[in-house]
Amino acid sequence: MAIYSCPHCERVFSRRASLRNHVKTHDDIIDKVLREIAEEVEHEQEEVEEVSYEEEEEEEEKEEEEVIDESRDIEIEYSLIDVEPILTFESLDIRVTNIPEFPSEEFGNFMELLTKWNLSDACGNDILKFSKKICRDNVILPTSVKKGRQLLDQIVVPHISFKKAPIMTYKQETYYLHYRPIFDVIKELLSNKDIFAHCTFKFTLLNHNGERIYNEQYNGQWWERVQKSLPNGANVLSVILYSDATTRDHLGKTSEHPIYLTLGNIVSWRRNRPDAKILLGYLPILKAKDISQKRSKSFRLAKRVLYQYALNILTRSLLDYNGGFDLQTDNGIK
């Protein structure tokens, strides 16, 4: 005779149906425990939120002091290089009239395909010939890849160009930061009509059946507090940065550390699409000649300083705008 054992207790049953009915009683107990745990976690979160900003700043200062104390006895083998500050401005213009255009949407899509996959002229011309055979007669495409590249070079779009700046020397080697000014990246993101249509700049309160709902960043308490602290007519621009080292070849021997930017103003389902994340730059990666150097305290210190200094350069111009800036759109100033 088959014996069926309960996975939650020591009881056994001769029929599978009896075991199934018995297990349901355990499910009720588990649900009750889970609800109690959830209530405890919620209570703990409420207590954490009551911690003042002053206490958080004091803890951060203590952590920084500990790091400095650890670094005092380490030999400094690097030197930082000053980077020329980016000129400040008072407004960000994303009006459609200021965005250069190709002769047709298909023309622009074709040139984007060439640059995205770094196609050769020969490969591009073959694709171009095939495209012309299947396209409508009124579709405008470049006569050749060479002509298309010439037109692309003539279209001056300064806010999509990258800069290269030396920022550190370590062991007689110079490390460069490839980046774009952070306001240029924000401009490119907001210049996308579809993305801008799904942006919210003011705090939005959501409630359902008497309970507050936190669906987006602009529904949160932080956004609400900041909005109330701003002068009339001012709005919040939530900048999100994220990065992760990645390899550029199949063997995994060549790596880069890209850093991307997106905005918390964009509704989450739209923000999760690839075109809502714009490349801000590539963080330099410190190189060690061997394992011994890589594990040394001086190398780890230089690596940490390089990372923090690169982030400082990327965000410096944004942090300098304590008084905010105007966002010029087709519908006026935001």
DRENDO-1510 file (C-alpha; in Angstrom, 1 decimal, always signed):
<recs>
REC; n; res; u; v; w
REC; 1; MET; +0.0; +0.0; +0.0 .
REC; 2; ALA; +1.3; +3.4; -0.9 .
REC; 3; ILE; +2.2; +5.8; +1.9 .
REC; 4; TYR; +2.0; +9.6; +1.4 .
REC; 5; SER; +4.0; +11.8; +3.8 .
REC; 6; CYS; +3.3; +15.4; +4.6 .
REC; 7; PRO; +6.2; +17.7; +3.7 .
REC; 8; HIS; +5.4; +20.1; +6.5 .
REC; 9; CYS; +4.8; +17.6; +9.4 .
REC; 10; GLU; +5.2; +14.0; +10.4 .
REC; 11; ARG; +1.7; +12.8; +9.5 .
REC; 12; VAL; +1.3; +10.1; +6.8 .
REC; 13; PHE; -1.8; +9.2; +4.6 .
REC; 14; SER; -2.8; +6.2; +2.6 .
REC; 15; ARG; -4.7; +8.3; +0.0 .
REC; 16; ARG; -3.2; +11.2; -2.1 .
REC; 17; ALA; -6.5; +13.1; -1.9 .
REC; 18; SER; -6.3; +13.0; +1.9 .
REC; 19; LEU; -2.7; +14.4; +1.8 .
REC; 20; ARG; -3.8; +17.2; -0.5 .
REC; 21; ASN; -6.6; +18.3; +1.8 .
REC; 22; HIS; -4.2; +18.1; +4.8 .
REC; 23; VAL; -1.6; +20.3; +3.0 .
REC; 24; LYS; -4.2; +23.0; +2.5 .
REC; 25; THR; -4.3; +23.5; +6.3 .
REC; 26; HIS; -0.6; +24.2; +6.3 .
REC; 27; ASP; -1.1; +26.8; +3.5 .
REC; 28; ASP; -3.4; +28.8; +5.7 .
REC; 29; ILE; -0.8; +28.8; +8.5 .
REC; 30; ILE; +1.9; +29.8; +6.1 .
REC; 31; ASP; -0.2; +32.7; +4.7 .
REC; 32; LYS; -0.8; +33.9; +8.3 .
REC; 33; VAL; +2.9; +33.8; +9.1 .
REC; 34; LEU; +3.7; +35.7; +5.8 .
REC; 35; ARG; +1.2; +38.4; +6.6 .
REC; 36; GLU; +2.7; +38.8; +10.1 .
REC; 37; ILE; +6.2; +39.1; +8.6 .
REC; 38; ALA; +5.0; +41.6; +6.0 .
REC; 39; GLU; +3.5; +43.7; +8.8 .
REC; 40; GLU; +6.7; +43.6; +10.7 .
REC; 41; VAL; +8.8; +44.6; +7.7 .
REC; 42; GLU; +6.4; +47.5; +7.0 .
REC; 43; HIS; +6.7; +48.7; +10.6 .
REC; 44; GLU; +10.5; +48.5; +10.3 .
REC; 45; GLN; +10.4; +50.5; +7.1 .
REC; 46; GLU; +8.3; +53.2; +8.8 .
REC; 47; GLU; +10.9; +53.5; +11.5 .
REC; 48; VAL; +13.7; +53.7; +9.0 .
REC; 49; GLU; +11.9; +56.6; +7.2 .
REC; 50; GLU; +11.8; +58.5; +10.5 .
REC; 51; VAL; +15.6; +58.8; +10.5 .
REC; 52; SER; +16.5; +62.4; +9.9 .
REC; 53; TYR; +18.6; +63.6; +6.9 .
REC; 54; GLU; +21.1; +65.0; +9.5 .
REC; 55; GLU; +21.7; +61.5; +10.9 .
REC; 56; GLU; +22.2; +60.1; +7.4 .
REC; 57; GLU; +24.7; +62.8; +6.6 .
REC; 58; GLU; +26.6; +62.2; +9.8 .
REC; 59; GLU; +26.9; +58.5; +9.0 .
REC; 60; GLU; +28.2; +59.2; +5.5 .
REC; 61; GLU; +30.8; +61.6; +6.9 .
REC; 62; LYS; +32.0; +58.9; +9.4 .
REC; 63; GLU; +32.3; +56.4; +6.5 .
REC; 64; GLU; +34.3; +58.9; +4.5 .
REC; 65; GLU; +36.6; +59.5; +7.5 .
REC; 66; GLU; +37.2; +55.8; +7.9 .
REC; 67; VAL; +38.2; +55.5; +4.2 .
REC; 68; ILE; +40.6; +58.5; +4.6 .
REC; 69; ASP; +42.1; +56.9; +7.7 .
REC; 70; GLU; +42.7; +53.7; +5.9 .
REC; 71; SER; +44.4; +55.6; +3.0 .
REC; 72; ARG; +46.8; +57.6; +5.1 .
REC; 73; ASP; +49.5; +54.9; +5.2 .
REC; 74; ILE; +49.2; +53.9; +1.6 .
REC; 75; GLU; +51.7; +55.2; -1.0 .
REC; 76; ILE; +50.1; +57.5; -3.5 .
REC; 77; GLU; +51.1; +56.3; -7.0 .
REC; 78; TYR; +48.6; +58.3; -9.0 .
REC; 79; SER; +48.0; +61.9; -9.9 .
REC; 80; LEU; +44.7; +63.5; -11.0 .
REC; 81; ILE; +44.5; +65.7; -14.0 .
REC; 82; ASP; +42.2; +68.8; -14.0 .
REC; 83; VAL; +39.4; +68.8; -16.6 .
REC; 84; GLU; +38.2; +72.0; -18.0 .
REC; 85; PRO; +34.7; +72.8; -16.7 .
REC; 86; ILE; +31.9; +72.8; -19.2 .
REC; 87; LEU; +30.4; +76.2; -19.9 .
REC; 88; THR; +27.2; +76.8; -18.0 .
REC; 89; PHE; +23.9; +77.9; -19.6 .
REC; 90; GLU; +20.4; +78.8; -18.3 .
REC; 91; SER; +18.2; +76.8; -20.6 .
REC; 92; LEU; +17.9; +73.5; -22.4 .
REC; 93; ASP; +16.3; +73.8; -25.8 .
REC; 94; ILE; +14.5; +70.6; -27.1 .
REC; 95; ARG; +12.2; +72.3; -29.6 .
REC; 96; VAL; +11.6; +70.3; -32.8 .
REC; 97; THR; +12.8; +73.3; -34.9 .
REC; 98; ASN; +16.3; +72.9; -33.5 .
REC; 99; ILE; +16.6; +69.2; -34.3 .
REC; 100; PRO; +18.4; +68.5; -37.7 .
REC; 101; GLU; +16.6; +66.2; -40.0 .
REC; 102; PHE; +17.4; +63.9; -42.9 .
REC; 103; PRO; +15.6; +64.2; -46.2 .
REC; 104; SER; +13.3; +61.3; -45.1 .
REC; 105; GLU; +12.8; +59.0; -42.2 .
REC; 106; GLU; +14.0; +56.1; -44.3 .
REC; 107; PHE; +17.2; +58.0; -45.1 .
REC; 108; GLY; +17.9; +58.6; -41.4 .
REC; 109; ASN; +17.1; +54.9; -40.5 .
REC; 110; PHE; +19.5; +53.7; -43.1 .
REC; 111; MET; +22.3; +55.9; -41.8 .
REC; 112; GLU; +21.6; +54.9; -38.3 .
REC; 113; LEU; +21.9; +51.2; -39.4 .
REC; 114; LEU; +25.3; +52.0; -41.0 .
REC; 115; THR; +26.7; +53.7; -37.9 .
REC; 116; LYS; +25.2; +51.3; -35.4 .
REC; 117; TRP; +26.7; +48.2; -36.9 .
REC; 118; ASN; +29.8; +49.9; -38.3 .
REC; 119; LEU; +29.2; +48.6; -41.8 .
REC; 120; SER; +31.7; +49.0; -44.6 .
REC; 121; ASP; +30.8; +51.0; -47.7 .
REC; 122; ALA; +30.7; +47.8; -49.8 .
REC; 123; CYS; +28.3; +46.1; -47.4 .
REC; 124; GLY; +26.2; +49.3; -47.1 .
REC; 125; ASN; +26.0; +49.7; -50.8 .
REC; 126; ASP; +24.7; +46.1; -51.2 .
REC; 127; ILE; +22.0; +46.7; -48.6 .
REC; 128; LEU; +21.2; +50.1; -50.3 .
REC; 129; LYS; +20.7; +48.4; -53.7 .
REC; 130; PHE; +18.4; +45.8; -52.3 .
REC; 131; SER; +16.4; +48.4; -50.3 .
REC; 132; LYS; +15.8; +50.4; -53.4 .
REC; 133; LYS; +14.4; +47.4; -55.2 .
REC; 134; ILE; +11.8; +46.8; -52.6 .
REC; 135; CYS; +11.0; +50.3; -51.5 .
REC; 136; ARG; +8.3; +52.6; -52.9 .
REC; 137; ASP; +9.2; +55.1; -55.5 .
REC; 138; ASN; +8.6; +58.1; -53.2 .
REC; 139; VAL; +11.1; +56.8; -50.6 .
REC; 140; ILE; +14.2; +59.0; -50.4 .
REC; 141; LEU; +17.5; +57.1; -49.8 .
REC; 142; PRO; +21.1; +58.1; -50.4 .
REC; 143; THR; +22.4; +57.5; -53.9 .
REC; 144; SER; +25.4; +55.8; -52.3 .
REC; 145; VAL; +26.9; +55.1; -48.9 .
REC; 146; LYS; +29.6; +57.7; -49.6 .
REC; 147; LYS; +27.0; +60.4; -50.3 .
REC; 148; GLY; +25.1; +59.4; -47.2 .
REC; 149; ARG; +28.2; +59.7; -45.0 .
REC; 150; GLN; +29.0; +63.1; -46.6 .
REC; 151; LEU; +25.5; +64.4; -45.7 .
REC; 152; LEU; +25.9; +62.9; -42.2 .
REC; 153; ASP; +29.1; +64.8; -41.7 .
REC; 154; GLN; +27.4; +68.1; -42.8 .
REC; 155; ILE; +24.7; +67.7; -40.2 .
REC; 156; VAL; +26.2; +69.3; -37.2 .
REC; 157; VAL; +24.7; +67.9; -34.0 .
REC; 158; PRO; +27.0; +69.1; -31.2 .
REC; 159; HIS; +25.0; +67.5; -28.4 .
REC; 160; ILE; +25.7; +63.9; -29.6 .
REC; 161; SER; +29.5; +64.2; -29.9 .
REC; 162; PHE; +31.9; +62.6; -27.4 .
REC; 163; LYS; +34.8; +64.2; -25.6 .
REC; 164; LYS; +38.1; +62.6; -24.6 .
REC; 165; ALA; +39.8; +64.0; -21.5 .
REC; 166; PRO; +42.9; +62.7; -19.6 .
REC; 167; ILE; +41.9; +62.4; -15.9 .
REC; 168; MET; +44.6; +60.4; -14.2 .
REC; 169; THR; +48.2; +59.1; -14.6 .
REC; 170; TYR; +49.1; +55.8; -12.8 .
REC; 171; LYS; +52.4; +54.0; -13.2 .
REC; 172; GLN; +53.4; +56.4; -16.0 .
REC; 173; GLU; +50.2; +55.6; -18.0 .
REC; 174; THR; +47.5; +58.1; -18.7 .
REC; 175; TYR; +43.8; +57.2; -18.4 .
REC; 176; TYR; +41.2; +58.9; -20.4 .
REC; 177; LEU; +37.5; +59.5; -19.8 .
REC; 178; HIS; +35.3; +59.3; -23.0 .
REC; 179; TYR; +32.1; +61.1; -22.2 .
REC; 180; ARG; +29.4; +63.5; -23.3 .
REC; 181; PRO; +28.3; +66.5; -21.2 .
REC; 182; ILE; +25.4; +65.3; -19.1 .
REC; 183; PHE; +23.1; +68.1; -20.3 .
REC; 184; ASP; +23.7; +67.0; -23.9 .
REC; 185; VAL; +22.6; +63.5; -23.0 .
REC; 186; ILE; +19.4; +64.8; -21.3 .
REC; 187; LYS; +18.7; +66.9; -24.3 .
REC; 188; GLU; +19.0; +63.9; -26.7 .
REC; 189; LEU; +16.7; +61.9; -24.4 .
REC; 190; LEU; +14.0; +64.6; -24.1 .
REC; 191; SER; +14.3; +65.4; -27.9 .
REC; 192; ASN; +12.6; +62.1; -28.5 .
REC; 193; LYS; +9.0; +63.0; -29.1 .
REC; 194; ASP; +7.6; +59.7; -27.9 .
REC; 195; ILE; +9.7; +59.7; -24.7 .
REC; 196; PHE; +8.8; +63.3; -23.9 .
REC; 197; ALA; +5.1; +62.5; -24.3 .
REC; 198; HIS; +5.5; +60.0; -21.5 .
REC; 199; CYS; +7.3; +62.3; -19.1 .
REC; 200; THR; +5.8; +63.7; -15.9 .
REC; 201; PHE; +7.5; +66.7; -14.2 .
REC; 202; LYS; +5.2; +67.4; -11.3 .
REC; 203; PHE; +4.4; +65.3; -8.3 .
REC; 204; THR; +1.3; +63.1; -8.8 .
REC; 205; LEU; -0.6; +61.7; -5.9 .
REC; 206; LEU; -2.3; +58.3; -6.5 .
REC; 207; ASN; -4.9; +56.7; -4.2 .
REC; 208; HIS; -7.0; +53.6; -4.5 .
REC; 209; ASN; -9.7; +52.6; -2.0 .
REC; 210; GLY; -8.3; +55.0; +0.5 .
REC; 211; GLU; -4.7; +53.6; +0.2 .
REC; 212; ARG; -1.8; +55.5; -1.3 .
REC; 213; ILE; -0.2; +53.9; -4.3 .
REC; 214; TYR; +3.5; +54.2; -5.2 .
REC; 215; ASN; +3.7; +53.3; -8.9 .
REC; 216; GLU; +6.3; +55.8; -10.3 .
REC; 217; GLN; +9.0; +57.9; -8.8 .
REC; 218; TYR; +6.8; +61.0; -9.1 .
REC; 219; ASN; +4.2; +59.3; -6.8 .
REC; 220; GLY; +6.7; +59.0; -4.0 .
REC; 221; GLN; +7.2; +61.0; -0.8 .
REC; 222; TRP; +10.7; +62.1; -1.8 .
REC; 223; TRP; +9.3; +63.8; -5.0 .
REC; 224; GLU; +6.5; +65.3; -3.0 .
REC; 225; ARG; +8.9; +66.9; -0.5 .
REC; 226; VAL; +11.2; +68.2; -3.2 .
REC; 227; GLN; +8.3; +69.7; -5.2 .
REC; 228; LYS; +7.0; +71.5; -2.1 .
REC; 229; SER; +10.5; +73.0; -1.5 .
REC; 230; LEU; +10.7; +74.5; -5.0 .
REC; 231; PRO; +9.5; +77.9; -6.1 .
REC; 232; ASN; +6.2; +78.2; -8.0 .
REC; 233; GLY; +6.5; +77.1; -11.6 .
REC; 234; ALA; +9.6; +74.9; -10.9 .
REC; 235; ASN; +9.5; +71.1; -11.5 .
REC; 236; VAL; +11.7; +68.1; -10.7 .
REC; 237; LEU; +14.1; +66.4; -13.2 .
REC; 238; SER; +15.1; +63.0; -11.8 .
REC; 239; VAL; +18.4; +61.8; -13.3 .
REC; 240; ILE; +19.2; +58.1; -13.0 .
REC; 241; LEU; +22.7; +56.8; -13.8 .
REC; 242; TYR; +23.7; +53.1; -14.0 .
REC; 243; SER; +26.8; +51.3; -15.2 .
REC; 244; ASP; +28.3; +47.8; -15.5 .
REC; 245; ALA; +31.5; +46.5; -16.9 .
REC; 246; THR; +31.0; +44.6; -20.2 .
REC; 247; THR; +33.2; +42.7; -22.7 .
REC; 248; ARG; +33.6; +43.8; -26.3 .
REC; 249; ASP; +34.9; +40.5; -27.8 .
REC; 250; HIS; +33.8; +36.8; -27.6 .
REC; 251; LEU; +37.0; +35.8; -25.7 .
REC; 252; GLY; +36.3; +38.3; -22.9 .
REC; 253; LYS; +39.7; +39.9; -23.1 .
REC; 254; THR; +38.6; +43.4; -24.0 .
REC; 255; SER; +36.3; +45.1; -21.5 .
REC; 256; GLU; +34.7; +48.5; -21.1 .
REC; 257; HIS; +32.7; +50.2; -18.4 .
REC; 258; PRO; +29.8; +52.1; -20.0 .
REC; 259; ILE; +27.6; +54.4; -17.9 .
REC; 260; TYR; +24.1; +55.2; -19.1 .
REC; 261; LEU; +21.5; +57.8; -18.2 .
REC; 262; THR; +17.8; +57.8; -18.1 .
REC; 263; LEU; +15.1; +59.9; -16.2 .
REC; 264; GLY; +12.7; +59.0; -13.4 .
REC; 265; ASN; +10.3; +61.4; -15.1 .
REC; 266; ILE; +9.6; +58.8; -17.8 .
REC; 267; VAL; +6.9; +56.3; -17.0 .
REC; 268; SER; +8.5; +52.9; -16.1 .
REC; 269; TRP; +7.2; +50.8; -19.0 .
REC; 270; ARG; +8.6; +53.4; -21.4 .
REC; 271; ARG; +11.8; +53.9; -19.5 .
REC; 272; ASN; +12.5; +50.1; -19.8 .
REC; 273; ARG; +12.8; +50.3; -23.6 .
REC; 274; PRO; +16.3; +50.5; -25.1 .
REC; 275; ASP; +15.9; +54.0; -26.6 .
REC; 276; ALA; +15.1; +55.5; -23.2 .
REC; 277; LYS; +18.7; +54.8; -22.0 .
REC; 278; ILE; +21.4; +57.0; -23.4 .
REC; 279; LEU; +25.1; +56.3; -23.3 .
REC; 280; LEU; +26.8; +59.0; -21.1 .
REC; 281; GLY; +30.4; +57.8; -21.4 .
REC; 282; TYR; +32.9; +55.0; -20.7 .
REC; 283; LEU; +34.6; +54.9; -17.3 .
REC; 284; PRO; +38.4; +54.2; -17.6 .
REC; 285; ILE; +39.5; +50.9; -16.2 .
REC; 286; LEU; +42.7; +50.8; -14.2 .
REC; 287; LYS; +45.2; +48.2; -15.4 .
REC; 288; ALA; +47.5; +46.1; -13.3 .
REC; 289; LYS; +50.6; +44.3; -14.6 .
REC; 290; ASP; +50.2; +41.3; -12.4 .
REC; 291; ILE; +48.1; +39.8; -9.6 .
REC; 292; SER; +50.4; +41.1; -6.9 .
REC; 293; GLN; +49.9; +44.7; -8.0 .
REC; 294; LYS; +46.2; +44.2; -8.5 .
REC; 295; ARG; +45.9; +43.1; -4.8 .
REC; 296; SER; +48.0; +45.9; -3.5 .
REC; 297; LYS; +46.4; +48.7; -1.3 .
REC; 298; SER; +47.9; +51.4; -3.5 .
REC; 299; PHE; +46.2; +49.9; -6.7 .
REC; 300; ARG; +42.9; +49.5; -5.0 .
REC; 301; LEU; +43.0; +53.1; -3.7 .
REC; 302; ALA; +43.9; +54.4; -7.2 .
REC; 303; LYS; +41.1; +52.3; -8.7 .
REC; 304; ARG; +38.6; +53.8; -6.2 .
REC; 305; VAL; +39.8; +57.3; -6.7 .
REC; 306; LEU; +39.7; +57.0; -10.5 .
REC; 307; TYR; +36.1; +55.7; -10.4 .
REC; 308; GLN; +34.9; +58.5; -8.1 .
REC; 309; TYR; +36.8; +61.2; -10.0 .
REC; 310; ALA; +35.3; +60.1; -13.3 .
REC; 311; LEU; +31.7; +60.2; -11.8 .
REC; 312; ASN; +32.5; +63.6; -10.4 .
REC; 313; ILE; +33.4; +64.9; -13.8 .
REC; 314; LEU; +30.3; +63.4; -15.4 .
REC; 315; THR; +27.9; +65.0; -12.8 .
REC; 316; ARG; +29.8; +68.2; -11.9 .
REC; 317; SER; +27.9; +70.4; -14.3 .
REC; 318; LEU; +24.6; +69.1; -13.2 .
REC; 319; LEU; +25.4; +69.6; -9.5 .
REC; 320; ASP; +26.5; +73.2; -10.2 .
REC; 321; TYR; +23.0; +74.1; -11.2 .
REC; 322; ASN; +21.7; +74.8; -7.7 .
REC; 323; GLY; +19.2; +77.3; -9.1 .
REC; 324; GLY; +17.8; +75.1; -11.8 .
REC; 325; PHE; +17.5; +75.8; -15.6 .
REC; 326; ASP; +14.7; +76.4; -18.1 .
REC; 327; LEU; +13.5; +73.6; -20.4 .
REC; 328; GLN; +12.3; +75.1; -23.7 .
REC; 329; THR; +9.8; +72.9; -25.5 .
REC; 330; ASP; +7.3; +73.4; -28.4 .
REC; 331; ASN; +4.7; +74.1; -25.7 .
REC; 332; GLY; +6.7; +76.7; -23.8 .
REC; 333; ILE; +9.0; +76.5; -20.9 .
REC; 334; LYS; +8.7; +73.7; -18.4 .
</recs>
